[in-house]
Amino acid sequence: MIRHTVVFRLKHARGSEAERHFLAKARGLASIPGVEKFEQLRQVSAKNDYDFGFSMEFADQAAYSGYNDHPDHVAFVRDRWVPEVDSFLEVDYVPLTKAG
């Protein structure tokens, strides 16, 4: 299992229509094959200046690679992420031990 996470800050004003539209479009990433447990999160810690986070899981590297290369993901990154995200940090995790 791979857990893909990203925290980010948008170029848009907080609470703006542009912010809401970006988040609405990003929800479409959940429909890409292989994406599991997609979440949009609001970052609340005072320890960093990011505003939002996305988290999703993939069964394995093949599913994650399929997501990264999927035309809908590529288009979202090109058309929305690059022009609208001010700053971000991406972290991908694998479990140290199997649950159970």
Buried (B, 14 or more C-beta within 10 A) or exposed (E): BBBBBBBBBBEBEEEEEEBEEBBEBBEBBBEBEBBEEBEBEEBEEEEEEBBBBBBBBBEEEEBBEBBBEBEEBEEBEEEBBEEBBEEBEEEEEEEEEEEE
